[in-house]
Each structure stands twice: as structure tokens, then as C-alpha cells.
């Protein structure tokens, strides 16, 4: 059940169509996606595109919408590959037109060949360098990179250097991208603090402090990024247990070495089970598939373990650099501790000060904020404000995020119309087993 109209997900979005057009801009890692999508061309696979899953009930009965019509399909086991969301970066001015996530800017490039001009990239992490390098190759380099990581954090990350060296390909790739930016003379500002996006009807400039000096860079577009977090909505709706990951500052689901969760028959692979990257997701998905095939009686235990050895070795290599990256590029402190006037829930225009005010009135968890001020009740259903609300309430009450909790997720996971529901009575999907 693929929500996208064509295979590829977020990282390899529309790769079969786009790779011949813009593969030289997007890079070899992106073109690798064609090898994965080719695997879907198999008689035993029903690849249902444009399927927006909005409920998964016990049993498992999956409800989804496709081409404006609702439909259902039953399954014995489920493998969730919901991927990641970009971590919200609430800063003064982040709701102005012209401000988007860096990932959204990359989607425009992948899907439509559109490159933002006179753009400033703000935040931290390897994805920021990748997008900046792709913009350089597309002939529209960013006006500047405003980076929030500090030299101190880089030094602190050096304790994980042994793992980083094991994943040396990531380091080499990062050095090549930085060299591209240097050759293109893209200005970089490290250790930025007090960041604000200014403008009246749209984003017009980014102001910040770096190395003791105040800077003001005019621009037309601002792209924000300070990491990605697992998209846990579907897993939470099925009752899968989650715990707070202190380093990555987000909730991750409980899974075993095969990706099986504590909910019977529910598997999770890829960044939806914890941030590891696209290649790690590939190997984790294969491990989950091996276990599912074994449980279904189609693969002997000995064959499963033999095939899995190579996948586990590859997965270990792909995740070896993760502790270094997490320590070197942590979430931006200002966005985790926003000013009272900064909007947290964009759907309902709830500010950080509002959340802190609710806490003083006795609000102890995210679900209660819905009653206090509708936070999390907008179209995104808490996907983008949930972690911010949990963090703010945890800070206000001096307790852990695990104790504070997260929004209780119920279906529909995505908006569904009455017309789509009504059409289900007459819908008999050809994929039903």
C-alpha cells in the first residue's frame, strides 16, 4: 500500500521517472533507488499506488482511499514502512510564507525540477549539506548556510570516531559535499544562535548571531532543518509501545532484531523504527521480510538465519556512524526551548507560551492540551507539534518525556471524506486476498 503515485518513497521519490532527467544533480545515492523499485516488478507483488491508509484495525483490516474511493483489505501481518518526518524547527518567523523545511525544498527539486533562488538554509545535519550541494549542481546555490552545531559538539562527538570510521563512506561523502560548497563559495556560519526569520507578508531575511557578531542576510526563501524523527502515527494507533530516545530527542517504537513490535503481527522497518538512514532502512526491511516469510511457513528457519547474516553485517556498517552524527549534529536548542511568542502548533496557532500556561493550570500531558487549546487537533493531527508539546510540558513539570507521554492516536490517520466512506460499500478491491 503505497501512498505515493509512483514507487520511491521520500528518499527515492519518483526515481524511475526523475533519475534520467535529474540524476546527475541528485547524485548516485538517489539513482540507487532504481534498483529497489525494480524489485516490485514481480508476479507475487501487488503494488497498490496512491493508497492513503487511514485506519488499521485488529485483525488486520486496513482501510484506505484510492482514486477518491474508500476500500479495505485484510492481512495476517503488517510491515509498517512509514519513514521519517522532518523535526519541526519553531523559530520566530517560521510560519511566514517562503519558509519551508529543507526536505520540502528537495521534493520540489526531485518532483518538479524547481530550485529555490536566493535561499538561506538554516539548521544542522548532513541533509543540509546534501540539499545545498544539489542546489549548487542545479545552478542555484544557496545564499548561505546558517549552521547551529558548534565546534564543542563536534569535539564531543569525537568519542564516537571509531564507529564513524567504520562507516567511512558517510564521512567521505560529507567531505565531498563540503568541498562542492567551498568551490561554489557558499558562505557558512557555524554555531548560530538567536535565529529569527523576519519579514512582513513573507520571509525577507534571516538574522542570527555567529562568533559574537550579529548577521542579517536578505533572502526570498528559508529552508529549515535540524534532523528527522520517526513517523509513529500508524504504529501508535495500533498500540505499539514507544520510548523516548534521549540522543535523537524523539519517541521510537519497541522492536526486536527482526523489526517485530510488541503488537503481535506488526513489524516496523526503516526510519519509522528509529533514524538510521536510507541504506539502513533497506537492510532492516529485508530482515523483517525474512522473519515474516519464516513465520508464514514459506522459509525454513535455517535459511532465514543464513540469509540474514549478510543483511545484519551490512546493517551494522550502515548504522556505525549514527552515534557520531547524532552527537555532532544535535537538535537546535532554541527550537527545543522556544520563546513564549513562538507558534508551536501551526494548525491551531498555539504558542509555546500557551503550552506553558496550560501547564501552570494543571495540564500534565499532550492529550489534555487538546481540551485547553486545541493543540494537535488540526489537519496534521499532531505530527508536527507533538514532540514540541511533549518537550514543553516535560520542561514545565520537571519530568521525563516518557512520563509526559504523547498524543493518543486514533483513526482516521489521514483525512477521509463522507463520499469516500460511502463508496466502500460498493468497493471490491482486486488486491483483496
C-alpha positions in Angstrom: 0.0 0.0 0.0 2.0 3.0 -1.3 0.7 6.5 -0.6 2.8 7.9 -3.5 1.6 7.7 -7.1 4.9 6.1 -8.1 7.4 4.0 -6.2 10.4 5.5 -4.3 9.1 6.9 -1.0 10.7 10.1 0.2 14.4 9.4 -0.4 14.0 7.9 -3.8 10.8 9.9 -4.7 9.6 9.2 -8.3 13.1 7.8 -9.1 12.2 5.8 -12.2 10.9 9.0 -13.9 13.3 11.5 -12.4 16.6 9.7 -12.5 17.1 10.0 -16.3 16.1 13.7 -16.0 18.0 15.0 -13.0 20.0 12.0 -11.7 23.3 14.0 -12.2 22.0 16.7 -9.9 20.5 14.4 -7.3 23.5 12.1 -7.2 24.4 8.4 -7.2 22.7 7.6 -3.9 19.4 8.8 -5.4 19.9 6.8 -8.6 20.4 3.6 -6.4 16.6 3.7 -5.8 16.0 2.3 -9.3 17.5 -1.0 -8.2 14.9 -1.2 -5.4 11.9 -0.2 -7.4 12.9 -2.8 -10.0 12.2 -5.4 -7.3 8.5 -4.5 -7.4 8.2 -6.0 -10.9 7.2 -9.4 -9.7 4.1 -11.5 -10.2 3.8 -12.2 -6.5 3.7 -8.5 -5.6 0.6 -6.3 -5.8 1.9 -2.7 -5.6 -1.1 -0.5 -4.9 -0.1 3.1 -5.6 -1.9 6.2 -4.4 -3.4 4.3 -1.5 -3.8 6.6 1.6 -4.2 4.3 4.6 -6.3 5.9 7.3 -7.1 3.0 9.6 -5.6 -0.3 10.6 -7.9 -2.3 12.9 -7.4 -5.5 14.8 -7.5 -8.5 12.6 -5.8 -6.8 10.5 -8.3 -4.9 8.4 -6.8 -2.0 6.5 -8.9 0.9 5.4 -7.6 3.2 2.7 -8.6 5.7 0.0 -7.6 5.4 -3.6 -8.8 7.5 -6.6 -11.5 9.1 -4.4 -13.0 5.8 -3.2 -12.7 4.0 0.1 -11.7 0.4 0.2 -10.5 -2.3 2.6 -8.1 -5.2 2.6 -7.3 -7.9 5.2 -3.8 -9.1 6.2 -2.3 -11.6 8.5 0.8 -9.5 9.2 1.7 -5.9 8.6 5.1 -4.3 7.9 5.0 -0.5 8.6 7.5 1.5 6.5 6.2 5.0 7.3 9.6 6.6 7.3 10.6 9.9 9.0 9.3 13.4 9.3 11.5 16.4 9.5 11.8 17.6 13.0 9.8 20.8 13.5 12.0 23.9 14.0 9.9 26.5 15.7 11.7 29.8 15.4 10.4 33.4 15.3 9.0 33.9 11.8 8.9 30.2 10.8 5.3 30.5 9.8 5.9 33.2 7.2 5.3 32.4 3.5 8.6 31.5 1.9 9.7 29.3 4.8 9.7 25.6 4.3 11.6 22.5 5.5 14.7 21.6 3.6 13.1 18.3 2.7 10.2 20.2 1.1 12.7 22.1 -1.0 14.3 18.8 -2.1 10.9 17.4 -3.0 10.3 20.4 -5.3 13.7 19.6 -7.0 13.0 15.9 -7.3 9.4 16.0 -8.3 9.2 19.1 -10.5 12.8 20.3 -11.1 12.1 23.5 -9.2 15.0 25.1 -7.3 14.6 27.9 -4.8 16.6 31.0 -5.7 18.3 33.3 -3.2 17.6 30.8 -0.4 19.2 30.5 3.0 19.5 27.1 4.6 19.2 27.1 8.4 19.9 24.3 10.9 22.3 21.3 11.0 22.9 17.8 9.8 24.1 16.0 6.7 20.9 16.5 4.8 21.5 20.3 4.8 24.8 19.7 3.0 23.2 17.3 0.5 20.5 19.7 -0.4 22.9 22.6 -0.7 25.2 20.6 -2.9 22.2 19.6 -5.1 21.3 23.3 -5.4 24.8 24.1 -6.5 24.7 21.4 -9.2 21.3 22.7 -10.3 22.9 26.1 -10.9 21.2 27.9 -8.0 23.5 27.7 -4.9 22.1 28.8 -1.6 22.9 32.4 -0.4 24.3 31.0 2.8 24.3 28.0 5.2 23.4 29.1 8.8 24.5 26.1 10.9 23.6 25.6 14.5 26.1 22.9 15.5 29.1 24.1 17.5 32.8 23.2 17.5 32.3 21.9 21.0 29.6 19.5 19.9 32.0 18.3 17.1 34.7 17.7 19.7 32.2 15.9 21.9 31.2 13.7 19.0 34.8 12.6 18.5 34.4 9.9 21.2 32.3 8.0 18.6 35.0 8.3 15.9 35.8 4.6 15.8 32.2 3.9 14.7 32.3 6.8 12.3 35.5 5.4 10.7 33.8 2.1 10.2 31.1 4.0 8.3 33.9 5.9 6.4 31.8 6.2 3.3 29.4 8.6 5.0 32.4 10.7 6.1 33.9 10.7 2.7 30.6 11.6 1.1 30.2 14.5 3.6 33.7 15.8 2.8 33.0 15.7 -0.9 29.8 17.7 -0.4 31.6 20.3 1.7 34.2 20.6 -1.0 31.5 21.3 -3.5 30.1 24.1 -1.3 33.6 25.6 -0.9 34.3 25.6 -4.6 30.9 27.3 -5.1 31.8 29.9 -2.5 28.7 29.3 -0.4 29.1 31.2 2.9 28.8 29.1 6.0 28.2 30.4 9.5 28.8 28.0 12.4 27.4 27.9 15.9 24.5 30.3 15.0 22.2 31.4 17.9 19.3 33.8 18.4 18.0 32.9 14.9 14.9 34.8 13.6 13.2 35.0 10.3 12.0 38.5 9.5 9.5 39.9 7.0 6.0 41.4 6.8 4.0 39.4 4.3 6.7 36.9 3.5 10.2 35.9 4.6 12.7 38.6 3.7 15.8 37.9 5.8 17.4 35.7 8.4 19.0 37.3 11.4 21.4 35.4 13.8 24.5 35.6 15.9 27.7 33.7 15.0 31.1 34.0 16.6 29.9 37.0 18.6 28.7 39.0 15.6 25.1 39.8 14.6 24.3 38.9 10.9 21.4 39.8 8.7 21.1 38.0 5.3 18.3 39.1 2.9 16.7 36.2 1.0 13.5 35.1 -0.7 13.3 31.6 0.7 14.3 30.0 4.0 14.8 26.2 4.4 14.9 24.8 7.9 16.3 21.5 9.0 17.7 20.1 12.3 17.1 16.4 11.9 14.4 13.9 11.2 12.2 11.9 13.6 10.3 8.6 13.1 6.7 8.9 11.8 5.0 6.9 14.5 1.3 7.8 13.9 0.3 4.4 12.4 2.3 2.4 15.0 0.8 4.3 17.9 -2.7 3.8 16.5 -2.1 0.1 16.8 -1.0 0.3 20.4 2.8 -0.3 19.8 4.8 0.7 22.8 7.2 3.7 22.4 10.0 5.1 24.4 12.0 8.4 24.4 15.4 8.4 22.7 17.5 10.9 24.6 20.1 11.4 21.9 17.7 11.9 19.0 15.2 13.7 21.2 12.2 11.7 19.9 10.0 8.7 20.6 10.9 5.4 18.9 8.8 2.2 18.8 9.9 -1.0 20.6 11.0 -3.6 18.1 13.2 -6.7 18.2 16.1 -7.6 15.9 13.7 -8.6 13.1 11.7 -5.4 13.4 8.8 -7.1 15.2 7.0 -4.9 17.6 5.3 -5.8 20.9 1.9 -5.8 19.0 1.5 -9.3 17.6 1.9 -9.4 13.8 3.1 -5.8 13.5 6.5 -5.2 12.0 8.3 -1.8 11.6 11.3 -1.2 9.3 13.3 1.8 8.3 13.3 5.3 9.9 9.8 4.7 11.3 11.6 2.3 13.8 14.4 4.8 14.6 16.5 7.0 12.5 19.2 5.2 10.6 19.1 6.4 7.0 18.0 5.1 3.7 20.5 2.3 3.3 19.9 1.0 6.8 16.2 1.0 6.1 16.9 -1.2 3.1 18.6 -3.9 5.1 16.2 -3.6 8.1 13.3 -4.1 5.6 14.9 -7.3 4.3 15.4 -8.7 7.8 11.7 -8.0 8.6 10.7 -9.7 5.3 12.7 -12.8 6.2 11.0 -13.1 9.6 7.6 -12.6 8.1 8.3 -15.3 5.4 9.5 -17.6 8.1 6.5 -17.1 10.3 4.2 -17.6 7.4 5.8 -21.0 6.7 7.4 -20.1 3.4 11.1 -20.0 4.6 12.8 -22.6 6.9 14.5 -21.2 10.0 17.9 -22.2 8.9 17.6 -20.5 5.5 16.3 -17.3 7.3 19.3 -17.2 9.6 21.8 -17.9 6.8 20.4 -15.1 4.5 20.1 -12.7 7.5 23.8 -12.9 8.4 24.8 -10.8 5.4 22.0 -8.3 6.0 23.0 -7.8 9.6 26.6 -7.2 8.7 25.5 -4.6 6.1 23.1 -3.0 8.6 25.8 -2.8 11.3 28.1 -0.9 8.8 25.3 1.5 7.8 24.4 2.4 11.4 28.0 2.5 12.7 28.3 6.3 12.0 25.0 7.1 13.6 26.2 7.8 17.1 28.8 10.3 15.7 26.2 12.0 13.6 23.7 12.3 16.4 26.3 13.8 18.7 27.8 16.1 16.1 24.5 17.5 14.8 22.1 17.6 17.7 18.7 19.4 17.5 18.9 23.2 17.8 18.5 24.2 21.5 16.5 27.4 20.7 13.9 25.3 18.8 13.6 22.9 21.7 13.1 25.8 24.1 11.3 28.4 22.0 10.2 31.8 23.2 6.7 32.2 24.5 5.6 34.1 21.4 6.8 31.4 19.0 4.0 29.4 17.4 4.2 25.6 18.1 1.0 24.3 16.6 0.7 26.0 13.3 -2.7 24.4 12.5 -4.4 26.0 15.6 -1.9 28.8 16.1 -0.9 27.7 19.6 2.3 29.3 21.0 4.9 27.9 23.3 3.7 30.4 25.9 0.2 28.9 25.6 1.5 25.4 26.3 3.5 26.7 29.4 0.3 28.5 30.5 -1.7 25.3 30.3 0.9 23.5 32.4 0.5 26.1 35.1 -3.2 25.5 35.0 -2.7 21.8 35.6 -2.3 20.3 32.1 0.1 17.4 32.5 0.0 15.7 29.1 -0.4 16.3 25.4 -3.9 14.9 25.2 -5.1 17.4 27.8 -3.7 20.3 25.6 -6.5 19.5 23.1 -9.1 20.5 25.7 -7.1 23.5 26.9 -6.4 25.0 23.5 -6.8 22.5 20.6 -3.1 21.8 20.1 -2.8 18.7 17.9 -6.3 18.9 16.6 -5.6 20.4 13.2 -5.1 18.8 9.8 -1.6 17.4 10.7 -3.1 15.7 13.8 -0.1 16.5 15.9 2.5 15.1 13.5 4.5 18.4 13.7 3.7 19.8 17.1 3.6 16.6 19.1 7.2 16.4 20.1 7.3 20.2 20.9 4.3 19.9 23.1 5.7 16.9 24.9 9.1 18.6 25.4 7.5 21.9 26.7 5.2 20.0 29.2 8.2 17.9 30.4 10.3 21.0 31.0 7.4 22.8 32.8 6.7 19.8 35.1 10.3 18.7 35.5 9.6 15.1 34.4 10.7 12.8 31.6 9.1 12.8 28.2 8.2 9.1 28.8 6.2 10.1 31.8 4.6 13.1 30.0 3.6 10.9 27.0 2.4 11.7 23.5 -0.9 12.3 21.8 -3.2 9.3 21.7 -3.5 8.5 18.0 -6.9 7.3 16.7 -8.1 6.7 13.2 -8.6 8.2 10.7 -4.8 8.7 10.4 -5.4 10.9 7.4 -8.5 13.0 6.4 -11.3 11.0 4.8 -14.5 12.3 3.3 -18.0 11.0 3.7 -18.1 10.3 0.0 -15.0 8.1 0.3 -16.6 6.2 3.2 -19.9 5.8 1.3 -18.1 4.3 -1.7 -16.7 1.5 0.4 -20.0 -0.5 0.4 -19.7 -1.0 -3.4 -15.9 -1.3 -3.5 -14.3 -4.7 -4.0 -10.5 -4.1 -4.4 -8.8 -6.5 -6.7 -6.0 -6.7 -4.2 -8.2 -8.4 -1.5 -7.0 -11.8 -0.5 
